[in-house]
Amino acid sequence: MKSIIFRNIFFILALSAIAGFASCHSSDEPEKPGDEKRGRRTVLVYMLANNNLGSSFFDADDLREMLVGVENGALGDGGRLLVFHEPADGSAPVLKEVCAGGIVELKVYPAETCGVEAGTMSTVLDDMKAEAPALSYGLVLWSHATGWIEDGIADDGSRADANAPAPLSFGASGREKMNITTMARVLAGRGLDFLYFDCCYMMGIESLYELRKVAPVMAGSPTELPSAGMPYDKTLPFFFAEGAADLEGAARATFDHYNALSGTARMCTMSVVRTAALPRLAAATKAIYEGSRAGMPTDGFTPQRYSAVSLERCNYFDFAQYVRHLAAGSPDKLAEFESALSEVVQYEDATPYLWGVVALTHHSGLSTYILPGYSSASDRGYNTLAWWADVASTLQH
């Protein structure tokens, strides 16, 4: 999840649509024969703020940043920025468009709409294409998240129990959340050109492998992300770059923003991956796992934690450090792993510490869960993941 640690809460005025401003685009533009009015690129920010992020006004902060960026020309020629906003005050979710003149409401959804349900996400993606058809589409996921953990809504028609623990997986719509397996199913075949996670813990090998068919390039953080998330006024121009969207530029801008801070505020990890090479990385990892035993290595191995919690409670460790340790006696297998890893991870960077507490001496840009033992695979649904079926299940008992 986006953390609210060390963040002073500032109360700001909510952004409102300009009265009578019905569209971001002039209705007087002449139509050309056969012109379908398809823009160059539409980016949707899927903002689930019905949680403490919204009650602390981080959504309002980011909407303000988006407006500043758009007013400074971030959309370029033919770019459109939409936001599905589920607020914390219990009001109905709204599909909005951020324009140079203000923020426009395109569609209001029923008040009972739950943003982490598969049907809702599917509907919003359909609405994005109907309201802002384009040659290219990108999706930014904004909310809490804990990556691979499978304890969210099990199917389209079910709801999590009201007494369930704090939100995990992706999103927090009240106390409900979406499993990564559900997300993969909803986003598959949508024609997305990129996926950017403005939330925590999503750059894990398990999550990325589950989503490998969703988009060719993905970016985000393998660790916790500060509550303010990415600075949209600085990153938006990269999403709307000429040609392909520049996700590395957006990730670098986010990292540089936090790396320039001091003390505990200097906290950020970012990475960008190409999903086409994930099957090769999976095969290389499987070859190493087949000769290794499940469980935390006990031969002097000190794993790089990606969370500021105890080793026993940690669900995220540096992926490459773990695999390299297992492959120490297999140079050929390790060489193939390193080659595949370099093909997947296009960019990665990390500050020296997480919250000034956990030293980041290893950072490959990808996290992984190290099973306590083979019998632990059913915990929190790890054995429902494609990574388990294709790779981790080959670890020896």
Backbone torsions as a table, in degrees:
resi	resn	phi	psi	omega
1	MET	NA	156.7	169.0
2	LYS	-65.3	132.3	-176.6
3	SER	-88.2	151.1	173.8
4	ILE	-108.6	16.9	178.6
5	ILE	-70.3	138.1	174.3
6	PHE	62.0	24.5	-178.5
7	ARG	-111.7	120.3	173.2
8	ASN	-78.5	128.5	-175.2
9	ILE	-85.7	123.8	177.2
10	PHE	-109.6	128.2	179.9
11	PHE	-86.9	118.6	-179.5
12	ILE	-120.3	159.8	178.4
13	LEU	-71.4	137.7	179.1
14	ALA	-68.5	143.3	177.7
15	LEU	-75.8	140.0	-179.5
16	SER	-126.4	155.5	178.4
17	ALA	-71.4	146.1	177.5
18	ILE	-74.0	130.0	-175.0
19	ALA	-59.5	131.2	177.5
20	GLY	77.8	-1.3	-178.0
21	PHE	-87.6	89.0	-169.3
22	ALA	-84.1	-16.4	-177.0
23	SER	-153.6	154.2	176.0
24	CYS	-82.6	-8.0	-172.8
25	HIS	-126.7	143.7	-178.2
26	SER	-66.0	133.4	176.7
27	SER	-80.9	-5.1	-178.4
28	ASP	-90.0	-0.5	-179.4
29	GLU	-65.3	131.9	-178.9
30	PRO	-67.4	138.7	178.0
31	GLU	-89.1	141.0	176.8
32	LYS	-100.7	147.4	178.3
33	PRO	-55.9	126.5	178.6
34	GLY	79.8	1.7	-179.4
35	ASP	-74.9	117.1	-179.3
36	GLU	-89.6	3.0	178.4
37	LYS	58.9	40.2	176.6
38	ARG	-85.3	126.4	178.2
39	GLY	-76.3	176.4	179.9
40	ARG	-76.1	-44.9	179.8
41	ARG	-154.2	136.0	172.0
42	THR	-116.4	129.7	177.0
43	VAL	-116.1	129.0	177.8
44	LEU	-108.6	125.2	171.5
45	VAL	-97.0	114.4	-178.8
46	TYR	-91.6	92.6	-168.3
47	MET	-101.1	101.3	177.5
48	LEU	-98.5	97.6	-174.1
49	ALA	-113.2	18.4	177.8
50	ASN	-82.2	63.8	-174.0
51	ASN	-166.6	-167.2	-177.0
52	ASN	-69.7	-18.1	174.0
53	LEU	-67.0	-42.1	178.4
54	GLY	-71.4	-41.6	180.0
55	SER	-67.5	-18.6	175.5
56	SER	-97.4	5.1	172.1
57	PHE	69.9	24.3	174.4
58	PHE	-69.6	-28.5	176.4
59	ASP	-66.4	-42.5	178.1
60	ALA	-63.4	-39.6	176.5
61	ASP	-58.3	-46.9	-175.8
62	ASP	-71.5	-35.4	174.8
63	LEU	-62.5	-38.8	177.1
64	ARG	-64.2	-42.7	177.8
65	GLU	-61.8	-41.6	178.7
66	MET	-60.7	-43.1	-179.6
67	LEU	-63.2	-41.4	177.1
68	VAL	-61.4	-45.6	-180.0
69	GLY	-61.8	-44.4	-179.5
70	VAL	-65.4	-42.3	178.8
71	GLU	-64.0	-24.1	177.0
72	ASN	-89.2	7.9	173.9
73	GLY	91.2	21.0	-175.5
74	ALA	-63.9	-26.5	-175.5
75	LEU	-76.1	-16.3	-178.7
76	GLY	62.7	-149.2	-179.4
77	ASP	-96.7	117.1	175.9
78	GLY	83.6	17.7	177.6
79	GLY	-99.0	145.1	176.9
80	ARG	-135.8	138.9	-178.0
81	LEU	-117.9	115.3	178.6
82	LEU	-110.7	151.0	178.4
83	VAL	-134.5	121.4	167.9
84	PHE	-89.5	112.1	-171.5
85	HIS	-114.5	112.6	173.4
86	GLU	-103.6	104.0	-172.6
87	PRO	-80.9	172.7	-176.6
88	ALA	-91.2	-8.8	-173.6
89	ASP	-89.0	6.3	178.3
90	GLY	85.8	-2.2	178.0
91	SER	-75.9	167.1	-175.2
92	ALA	-66.4	142.2	174.4
93	PRO	-64.2	151.2	-176.3
94	VAL	-135.9	138.4	169.2
95	LEU	-90.8	120.0	-174.5
96	LYS	-118.2	160.7	170.3
97	GLU	-124.6	132.1	178.9
98	VAL	-93.5	117.3	-176.8
99	CYS	-120.9	167.2	180.0
100	ALA	-63.4	-24.6	-179.0
101	GLY	-95.5	-5.7	-178.0
102	GLY	149.8	-166.3	-179.1
103	ILE	-113.2	124.5	-173.5
104	VAL	-108.1	138.4	174.6
105	GLU	-86.8	123.0	178.8
106	LEU	-96.5	-34.9	-177.8
107	LYS	-158.3	136.9	175.3
108	VAL	-107.9	129.9	-177.7
109	TYR	-96.1	162.0	177.0
110	PRO	-56.6	146.0	-175.4
111	ALA	-59.8	-29.2	-178.0
112	GLU	-82.5	2.0	-178.7
113	THR	-58.2	132.0	179.1
114	CYS	-111.3	114.5	-172.0
115	GLY	-66.7	-18.8	-178.9
116	VAL	-94.4	1.5	175.2
117	GLU	-79.1	143.7	-177.5
118	ALA	-57.9	-41.0	-179.0
119	GLY	-63.3	-37.5	179.3
120	THR	-67.4	-48.6	-179.7
121	MET	-60.5	-40.3	179.0
122	SER	-62.4	-44.4	179.5
123	THR	-62.9	-43.4	-178.7
124	VAL	-64.5	-39.9	177.9
125	LEU	-64.9	-38.1	175.0
126	ASP	-63.7	-42.4	179.6
127	ASP	-64.6	-36.7	177.0
128	MET	-56.4	-47.8	-177.3
129	LYS	-71.4	-30.5	178.6
130	ALA	-73.3	-40.0	-177.0
131	GLU	-81.5	-32.5	-175.4
132	ALA	-140.5	65.1	179.9
133	PRO	-59.4	139.6	-175.4
134	ALA	-149.5	168.3	176.2
135	LEU	-79.9	-19.5	-177.1
136	SER	-144.4	142.5	-179.4
137	TYR	-130.0	140.9	174.2
138	GLY	-131.5	151.3	-178.1
139	LEU	-128.3	130.3	174.3
140	VAL	-112.8	124.8	179.0
141	LEU	-100.3	118.6	-172.9
142	TRP	-119.4	115.7	175.6
143	SER	170.8	-159.0	166.8
144	HIS	-81.4	159.2	174.3
145	ALA	-167.2	150.3	170.6
146	THR	-136.6	31.2	168.2
147	GLY	66.8	-120.2	-166.9
148	TRP	-73.3	-16.7	-170.0
149	ILE	-62.8	122.3	-172.3
150	GLU	-101.0	80.5	175.2
151	ASP	-138.2	27.6	179.9
152	GLY	-94.3	-156.7	-179.9
153	ILE	-63.1	127.0	-173.4
154	ALA	-76.3	-32.5	-179.9
155	ASP	-155.2	178.0	-173.6
156	ASP	-59.1	-34.0	-172.0
157	GLY	-96.4	-3.2	-175.1
158	SER	-103.2	159.5	176.9
159	ARG	-125.8	146.2	176.9
160	ALA	-66.6	151.2	-179.0
161	ASP	-62.9	142.5	-177.1
162	ALA	-63.4	-23.3	-179.6
163	ASN	-98.5	15.8	-179.2
164	ALA	-66.1	159.7	178.5
165	PRO	-68.7	178.9	-177.0
166	ALA	-55.7	153.5	-173.6
167	PRO	-58.8	140.1	176.2
168	LEU	-134.2	-171.1	-176.3
169	SER	58.1	-135.8	177.5
170	PHE	-108.2	140.2	170.6
171	GLY	82.5	155.6	172.1
172	ALA	-143.7	96.2	174.1
173	SER	-101.0	93.1	-167.4
174	GLY	67.7	-118.0	178.7
175	ARG	-108.8	13.6	-177.3
176	GLU	-104.7	158.4	-175.9
177	LYS	-152.4	167.8	-176.2
178	MET	-112.5	132.5	175.2
179	ASN	-68.8	150.8	178.3
180	ILE	-66.2	-31.3	177.2
181	THR	-67.1	-36.8	176.1
182	THR	-66.9	-44.1	179.0
183	MET	-58.2	-42.8	-179.4
184	ALA	-61.5	-40.3	-179.9
185	ARG	-67.5	-41.1	-177.9
186	VAL	-69.3	-38.8	-174.2
187	LEU	-85.9	-15.9	-178.7
188	ALA	-61.8	137.3	175.9
189	GLY	74.1	14.2	-178.6
190	ARG	-87.2	-5.6	179.0
191	GLY	72.3	28.6	178.6
192	LEU	-75.0	137.2	177.7
193	ASP	-91.7	-20.7	174.0
194	PHE	-158.3	159.5	177.2
195	LEU	-133.8	122.9	-179.5
196	TYR	-119.3	128.0	-178.5
197	PHE	-98.7	105.8	172.3
198	ASP	-95.1	62.3	-177.5
199	CYS	-162.9	171.9	-172.5
200	CYS	-86.0	155.8	162.7
201	TYR	63.4	16.6	-174.9
202	MET	-89.2	-10.4	179.0
203	MET	-92.9	51.3	173.6
204	GLY	-99.0	148.6	-177.8
205	ILE	-60.2	-34.6	-179.4
206	GLU	-65.6	-45.9	-179.7
207	SER	-67.6	-45.2	-177.8
208	LEU	-65.0	-39.0	179.1
209	TYR	-66.5	-36.8	177.0
210	GLU	-63.5	-34.9	-175.8
211	LEU	-98.2	12.9	-169.6
212	ARG	-60.9	-22.0	-178.2
213	LYS	-98.1	4.1	-174.6
214	VAL	-82.1	-43.4	-176.7
215	ALA	-155.1	151.4	-177.7
216	PRO	-73.7	-21.7	-179.7
217	VAL	-140.2	139.3	-179.6
218	MET	-137.8	150.6	-179.3
219	ALA	-142.7	153.2	178.7
220	GLY	165.7	-159.1	-177.2
221	SER	-117.8	134.0	174.6
222	PRO	-81.1	-6.8	-179.7
223	THR	-118.5	-167.7	173.5
224	GLU	-67.8	147.2	179.2
225	LEU	-115.5	135.6	177.2
226	PRO	-54.6	150.7	-172.8
227	SER	-57.0	-34.3	-177.9
228	ALA	-67.3	-16.4	178.0
229	GLY	63.0	-155.1	-177.8
230	MET	-77.7	148.8	177.9
231	PRO	-81.2	97.0	-171.0
232	TYR	-60.8	-33.3	179.4
233	ASP	-63.2	-24.8	179.7
234	LYS	-93.9	-28.3	-173.4
235	THR	-94.3	-26.8	-175.4
236	LEU	-54.3	-41.3	179.9
237	PRO	-57.4	-29.9	179.9
238	PHE	-73.1	-33.3	177.2
239	PHE	-66.4	-30.6	-176.5
240	PHE	-108.0	25.6	178.3
241	ALA	-61.7	152.7	175.4
242	GLU	-62.5	145.3	-175.2
243	GLY	74.2	-139.1	179.5
244	ALA	-74.3	148.7	175.3
245	ALA	-61.4	143.1	-176.6
246	ASP	-98.2	82.6	-178.7
247	LEU	-69.8	-31.3	176.8
248	GLU	-64.6	-39.4	177.2
249	GLY	-62.1	-41.4	178.6
250	ALA	-66.1	-42.1	179.4
251	ALA	-65.6	-41.8	177.7
252	ARG	-63.1	-41.2	-179.8
253	ALA	-62.5	-40.1	177.4
254	THR	-65.8	-47.0	-179.9
255	PHE	-61.9	-47.6	-178.9
256	ASP	-60.4	-35.1	178.8
257	HIS	-59.5	-47.2	-178.2
258	TYR	-81.6	-31.8	-179.7
259	ASN	-67.5	-22.3	179.6
260	ALA	-80.5	-9.7	179.3
261	LEU	-82.1	176.8	-177.8
262	SER	-126.7	166.1	179.0
263	GLY	63.6	-146.3	-178.1
264	THR	-69.5	-17.5	178.4
265	ALA	-71.4	-18.6	176.8
266	ARG	-81.6	83.8	-173.4
267	MET	-148.1	112.4	178.0
268	CYS	-169.5	141.5	167.3
269	THR	-131.6	139.8	-179.9
270	MET	-141.5	152.2	174.4
271	SER	-155.2	158.5	177.5
272	VAL	-130.5	132.4	-178.4
273	VAL	-125.8	151.8	171.0
274	ARG	-103.5	120.7	-171.4
275	THR	-77.8	-19.6	-177.0
276	ALA	-61.0	-28.7	-177.5
277	ALA	-91.1	-0.7	-179.0
278	LEU	-62.0	-38.5	176.4
279	PRO	-60.2	-37.7	177.5
280	ARG	-65.6	-41.9	178.3
281	LEU	-64.4	-38.4	177.8
282	ALA	-62.3	-44.1	-179.9
283	ALA	-64.4	-40.2	179.8
284	ALA	-66.9	-37.8	178.4
285	THR	-69.4	-41.5	178.9
286	LYS	-58.3	-41.3	-179.8
287	ALA	-60.6	-31.1	178.5
288	ILE	-81.9	-41.1	-179.2
289	TYR	-64.0	-33.7	-178.2
290	GLU	-59.0	-26.5	179.0
291	GLY	-103.0	15.7	-175.7
292	SER	-124.9	159.6	-179.3
293	ARG	-100.0	141.9	176.6
294	ALA	-65.2	153.2	179.7
295	GLY	111.3	161.6	177.8
296	MET	-67.9	126.0	178.3
297	PRO	-55.9	141.1	-176.6
298	THR	-113.8	8.9	-176.4
299	ASP	-96.6	51.5	176.9
300	GLY	83.4	9.2	-178.6
301	PHE	-78.6	127.9	175.6
302	THR	-113.8	103.5	-174.7
303	PRO	-70.3	147.3	174.5
304	GLN	-80.1	109.5	177.1
305	ARG	-74.0	144.5	174.7
306	TYR	-110.7	16.6	176.9
307	SER	-140.1	150.8	178.5
308	ALA	-88.2	55.7	177.5
309	VAL	-132.2	175.3	-179.9
310	SER	-67.0	161.0	179.1
311	LEU	-57.8	-39.7	-177.3
312	GLU	-68.3	-29.6	-177.4
313	ARG	-95.6	-5.8	-173.5
314	CYS	-76.6	134.2	178.0
315	ASN	-108.1	1.9	-173.8
316	TYR	-140.9	121.1	178.1
317	PHE	-129.5	161.5	179.1
318	ASP	-65.5	123.7	-175.0
319	PHE	-64.6	-51.6	-174.5
320	ALA	-66.2	-38.9	179.1
321	GLN	-59.3	-43.1	-179.5
322	TYR	-64.6	-48.1	-177.7
323	VAL	-67.0	-39.7	178.4
324	ARG	-61.2	-37.3	178.0
325	HIS	-65.4	-43.3	179.8
326	LEU	-65.9	-30.6	-175.3
327	ALA	-96.9	12.6	-174.7
328	ALA	-56.3	-31.3	-179.5
329	GLY	-96.4	9.3	-177.8
330	SER	-129.8	77.7	-174.0
331	PRO	-59.0	-37.2	-179.8
332	ASP	-66.7	-44.2	178.5
333	LYS	-65.3	-38.3	179.2
334	LEU	-66.2	-38.4	179.5
335	ALA	-63.1	-41.2	177.6
336	GLU	-66.1	-39.4	177.1
337	PHE	-61.3	-46.7	-178.3
338	GLU	-62.9	-40.0	179.3
339	SER	-64.9	-44.0	179.1
340	ALA	-66.4	-39.8	179.0
341	LEU	-61.3	-42.2	-179.9
342	SER	-66.9	-25.7	177.2
343	GLU	-76.8	-30.5	-179.9
344	VAL	-81.1	-54.2	-174.8
345	VAL	-84.9	110.7	-178.4
346	GLN	-89.3	-24.8	-179.7
347	TYR	-157.4	140.6	172.7
348	GLU	-155.4	145.6	176.2
349	ASP	-157.8	156.3	-176.9
350	ALA	-151.9	143.8	171.7
351	THR	-72.5	164.5	-177.1
352	PRO	-63.3	-26.7	-175.6
353	TYR	-139.7	157.2	165.5
354	LEU	-97.7	117.4	179.0
355	TRP	53.3	24.9	-179.5
356	GLY	70.2	11.6	-173.7
357	VAL	-116.2	-50.4	-176.8
358	VAL	-100.3	117.3	178.2
359	ALA	-73.5	130.7	179.3
360	LEU	-98.2	82.5	179.0
361	THR	-86.2	-16.8	176.1
362	HIS	-130.0	130.7	175.7
363	HIS	-152.6	107.3	179.6
364	SER	-97.9	-5.1	-176.9
365	GLY	91.0	-6.5	-179.9
366	LEU	-132.3	140.3	173.8
367	SER	-104.0	169.1	171.0
368	THR	-152.1	160.0	173.9
369	TYR	-96.3	128.1	176.3
370	ILE	-96.3	110.4	-178.6
371	LEU	-59.0	132.9	174.2
372	PRO	-61.5	-29.9	178.2
373	GLY	-172.5	164.9	-176.9
374	TYR	-59.5	-37.3	-178.0
375	SER	-70.4	-9.7	-179.5
376	SER	-85.9	0.8	-173.4
377	ALA	-62.4	-25.4	-179.0
378	SER	-80.7	-12.2	-180.0
379	ASP	-61.7	126.0	177.7
380	ARG	53.0	29.2	171.7
381	GLY	74.1	22.5	-179.6
382	TYR	-59.3	-34.8	-177.4
383	ASN	-78.6	4.6	172.8
384	THR	-93.2	-6.5	-175.1
385	LEU	-84.7	149.2	176.8
386	ALA	-63.3	-32.8	178.8
387	TRP	-63.3	-37.5	176.3
388	TRP	-65.6	-49.1	-176.4
389	ALA	-62.0	-41.0	-173.0
390	ASP	-91.2	-24.9	-171.2
391	VAL	-132.1	-65.8	-168.2
392	ALA	-67.0	-24.9	179.4
393	SER	-67.3	-12.3	179.3
394	THR	-83.1	-8.0	174.1
395	LEU	-60.1	143.7	-177.5
396	GLN	-73.0	148.8	177.9
397	HIS	-70.6	NA	NA
